[in-house]
């Protein structure tokens, strides 16, 4: 395990802090942790509906944190194969597309859907209700799920230590700063059971929408910079010729971290994971806005020893 002594000390301290907080965070209180029934009631109360899909099938999120793809990518498919019948957590699960597929796969999967924006969770519960009403899923499927509004970067939002056999983090990590990424990977390590696996997909610099950043990114890589894909704003690099007006409005004003296989491997190995695979992969869908050269996504699969 490639962790320095001082890092182990920090993790032990964090573990003690989290254990003190976990009982409070893990108990459903109608505010942060929601049962299926609670989430469904909130969806109806707020009259929430999923957005209209973009031309490429993607569903924009409600909090300017990207979009949900209609076609599962490599990391998602690998997660679904591994997660069957296990206790799993999805971070940034949005409208529950991966969750629904997992429930179709197995009646034994215990699924925790987490997102920064609770409205996404409420819509996911409504989609689950529709699947059950149409007899596509068994009515008991609702007992397999739990919904948690949480921020993976915050110590106080981490509970259920060593609970999950698999974790999926889809298109979340590129919205973090390098410092937040470091903390998040430590948290992910704590959440997994020993021998549990994590599956990650994130955006690389090699996308059509932000291709003007590529020369700067490659210059930084050549200079040996630690985090070559980190930018304070996406706006200077936005290709408006391939981005619709509505998509422009949904782009975050926050810093952004284009990731690659080397950066992801480094931060996960540093924090105790055994990396099984870290590589660039193409998109799983056709897109004039994103597709560039087959390196649009970076995926990482790792195991907690």
C-alpha positions in Angstrom: 0.0 0.0 0.0 1.7 3.2 -1.2 0.8 5.6 1.7 3.3 7.7 3.6 3.2 7.5 7.4 1.9 11.0 7.7 -0.9 10.2 5.3 -1.9 7.2 7.4 -2.1 9.4 10.5 -4.4 11.7 8.7 -6.6 8.9 7.5 -6.8 7.5 11.1 -7.8 10.9 12.4 -10.4 11.3 9.7 -11.7 7.8 10.4 -12.3 8.7 14.1 -14.0 11.9 13.1 -16.2 10.2 10.5 -17.2 7.4 12.9 -18.4 10.0 15.4 -20.5 11.6 12.7 -21.7 8.5 10.9 -24.6 7.6 13.1 -26.2 11.0 12.7 -25.5 11.1 8.9 -26.7 7.6 8.2 -30.0 7.9 10.0 -32.9 8.9 7.7 -34.1 12.4 8.9 -36.3 13.4 6.0 -33.7 16.0 5.0 -30.5 14.4 3.8 -31.2 10.7 3.7 -34.4 9.6 2.0 -36.3 6.4 1.7 -38.0 5.7 -1.6 -41.4 6.9 -0.2 -39.9 10.2 1.1 -38.1 11.0 -2.1 -41.2 10.2 -4.2 -43.3 12.5 -2.0 -40.8 15.3 -2.4 -40.8 14.9 -6.2 -44.6 15.3 -6.3 -44.5 18.2 -3.8 -42.0 20.1 -5.9 -43.5 19.0 -9.2 -40.1 18.0 -10.6 -39.6 16.5 -14.1 -36.4 15.5 -15.9 -35.2 17.9 -18.6 -35.8 17.4 -22.3 -32.9 15.4 -23.8 -30.2 17.1 -26.0 -29.8 16.1 -29.6 -27.2 13.5 -28.5 -29.6 12.0 -25.9 -27.9 13.6 -22.9 -29.9 14.9 -20.0 -28.6 18.2 -18.5 -28.3 18.3 -14.8 -30.2 20.9 -12.7 -27.1 22.3 -11.0 -24.7 22.9 -13.9 -22.8 19.7 -13.3 -22.7 18.3 -16.8 -25.2 15.8 -18.2 -26.3 12.2 -18.0 -25.5 10.1 -21.1 -28.1 7.9 -22.7 -25.7 5.1 -23.5 -23.5 3.5 -20.8 -19.8 3.9 -21.1 -17.1 1.3 -20.4 -16.7 2.1 -16.7 -20.5 2.0 -16.2 -20.8 -1.4 -17.9 -17.9 -2.8 -15.8 -19.5 -1.4 -12.6 -22.8 -3.0 -13.4 -21.2 -6.4 -14.1 -19.3 -6.3 -10.8 -22.1 -4.7 -8.7 -24.7 -7.4 -9.3 -26.0 -8.7 -6.0 -23.7 -6.4 -3.9 -24.1 -3.4 -1.6 -23.2 -0.5 -3.8 -22.9 3.3 -3.8 -23.2 5.6 -6.8 -21.9 9.2 -6.3 -23.3 11.8 -8.6 -26.1 9.4 -9.7 -28.4 12.2 -11.0 -31.6 10.8 -12.4 -30.9 7.2 -11.5 -30.3 5.6 -14.9 -27.5 3.4 -13.7 -29.5 2.5 -10.6 -32.5 1.4 -12.6 -30.2 -0.9 -14.7 -28.7 -2.4 -11.6 -32.2 -3.1 -10.2 -33.2 -4.8 -13.4 -30.1 -7.0 -13.1 -30.7 -8.4 -9.6 -33.2 -8.3 -6.7 -30.3 -8.8 -4.3 -28.4 -5.5 -5.1 -28.6 -2.9 -2.3 -28.3 0.4 -4.0 -27.4 3.8 -2.4 -27.9 6.7 -4.9 -26.1 9.9 -3.8 -26.0 13.3 -5.4 -25.1 16.8 -4.5 -28.5 18.1 -5.7 -31.4 16.4 -3.9 -33.8 17.3 -6.8 -32.0 14.7 -8.9 -32.7 12.1 -6.3 -36.4 12.9 -6.2 -36.7 12.6 -10.0 -34.8 9.3 -9.8 -37.4 8.0 -7.3 -40.2 9.0 -9.7 -38.5 7.1 -12.5 -38.3 4.1 -10.3 -42.0 4.4 -9.5 -42.8 4.5 -13.2 -40.8 1.3 -13.8 -42.7 -0.5 -11.0 -46.1 0.9 -12.2 -45.4 -0.5 -15.7 -44.4 -3.9 -14.2 -40.9 -3.5 -15.6 -39.6 -3.9 -12.0 -41.0 -5.8 -9.1 -42.8 -3.6 -6.5 -40.2 -4.7 -3.9 -37.5 -3.0 -5.9 -38.2 0.1 -3.8 -36.8 -1.7 -0.8 -33.5 -2.1 -2.5 -32.7 1.6 -2.6 -31.8 4.5 -0.5 -31.2 8.1 -1.5 -28.6 10.4 0.0 -27.9 14.1 -0.6 -24.3 14.6 0.2 -21.0 16.2 -0.8 -18.3 13.7 -1.2 -15.6 16.4 -0.5 -17.0 17.2 3.0 -15.9 15.2 6.0 -19.3 15.6 7.8 -21.1 14.0 4.8 -19.1 10.8 4.9 -20.8 7.9 6.8 -21.2 4.1 6.5 -17.5 3.4 6.8 -16.4 0.2 5.1 -20.0 -0.5 3.9 -19.9 -0.7 0.2 -18.6 -3.5 -2.0 -18.6 -1.3 -5.1 -18.7 2.4 -5.8 -19.4 4.2 -9.1 -18.3 7.8 -9.6 -19.6 8.9 -13.0 -18.5 12.3 -14.3 -18.0 13.9 -10.9 -14.3 14.2 -10.2 -13.6 16.8 -13.0 -15.7 19.3 -11.0 -13.3 19.2 -8.1 -10.1 21.2 -7.4 -6.9 19.2 -7.0 -7.2 19.6 -3.2 -10.8 18.4 -3.3 -9.9 15.4 -5.4 -7.2 14.3 -2.9 -9.7 14.5 0.0 -12.4 12.7 -2.1 -10.2 9.8 -2.9 -9.4 9.4 0.8 -13.1 9.4 1.5 -13.8 6.8 -1.1 -11.1 4.5 0.4 -12.9 4.8 3.8 -16.3 4.0 2.3 -15.3 0.8 0.5 -15.0 -2.6 2.2 -11.7 -4.4 1.9 -11.5 -6.0 -1.5 -14.2 -3.6 -2.8 -13.8 -1.9 -6.1 -14.3 1.6 -7.4 -15.2 2.5 -11.0 -14.6 6.1 -12.2 -15.3 7.9 -15.5 -14.2 11.5 -16.1 -13.6 14.0 -18.9 -10.2 14.4 -20.5 -8.9 17.5 -22.3 -9.4 15.7 -25.6 -13.0 16.9 -26.3 -14.3 19.0 -29.2 -16.0 21.6 -27.0 -12.8 22.6 -25.3 -10.1 21.6 -27.8 -8.4 25.0 -27.7 -7.2 24.0 -24.2 -5.3 21.0 -25.6 -2.1 22.9 -26.5 -1.9 24.5 -23.1 -2.6 21.1 -21.4 0.2 19.4 -23.4 2.6 22.2 -22.7 1.9 21.7 -19.0 2.4 17.9 -19.3 5.7 18.5 -21.0 6.8 20.9 -18.2 6.0 18.2 -15.7 3.2 20.0 -13.9 1.4 17.9 -11.3 -2.2 18.8 -12.3 -2.0 19.9 -16.0 -5.7 19.7 -16.7 -6.9 22.2 -13.9 -8.4 25.5 -15.1 -10.0 28.3 -13.1 -12.7 28.7 -15.8 -14.0 26.9 -18.8 -15.1 30.0 -20.6 -11.8 30.9 -22.3 -11.7 27.5 -24.0 -15.4 27.1 -24.9 -16.0 26.3 -28.6 -19.3 28.1 -29.1 -19.6 26.7 -32.7 -20.4 23.3 -31.3 -22.3 24.4 -28.2 -25.9 25.4 -28.2 -27.1 28.5 -26.3 -29.0 26.4 -23.8 -25.9 24.3 -23.2 -23.8 27.4 -22.7 -26.1 28.5 -20.0 -25.6 25.2 -18.2 -21.8 25.4 -18.0 -20.4 25.9 -14.6 -18.6 29.1 -13.6 -16.5 27.1 -11.1 -13.0 25.8 -11.7 -12.7 22.6 -13.7 -10.3 19.7 -13.7 -9.7 17.9 -17.0 -8.3 14.5 -15.9 -6.1 11.9 -17.5 -5.0 8.3 -16.9 -1.7 9.4 -15.2 -3.2 11.9 -12.8 -6.0 9.5 -11.7 -3.7 6.6 -11.3 -1.3 8.7 -9.2 -3.9 10.1 -6.8 -5.6 6.7 -6.2 -2.4 4.8 -5.7 -1.1 7.5 -3.3 -4.2 6.9 -1.2 -4.0 3.2 -0.9 -5.8 1.8 -3.9 -4.5 -0.9 -6.1 -5.2 0.3 -9.6 -6.5 -2.4 -12.0 -7.0 -0.2 -15.0 -6.5 3.5 -15.9 -6.9 4.5 -19.5 -8.4 6.8 -22.1 -11.6 5.6 -23.8 -13.9 7.0 -26.5 -17.4 8.3 -26.0 -20.2 5.7 -25.9 -22.5 8.0 -28.0 -22.3 10.1 -31.1 -21.8 13.8 -30.4 -20.7 16.7 -32.6 -20.1 18.7 -29.4 -17.8 16.3 -27.6 -16.3 13.6 -29.9 -12.7 14.4 -31.0 -10.2 11.5 -31.3 -11.3 8.6 -29.1 -9.7 9.9 -25.9 -12.7 11.8 -24.6 -13.1 9.8 -21.4 -10.7 8.6 -18.8 -11.7 5.5 -16.8 -10.2 4.1 -13.7 -11.0 0.8 -11.9 -9.3 0.2 -8.6 -9.5 -2.1 -5.6 -9.1 -1.5 -1.9 -6.6 -4.1 -0.6 
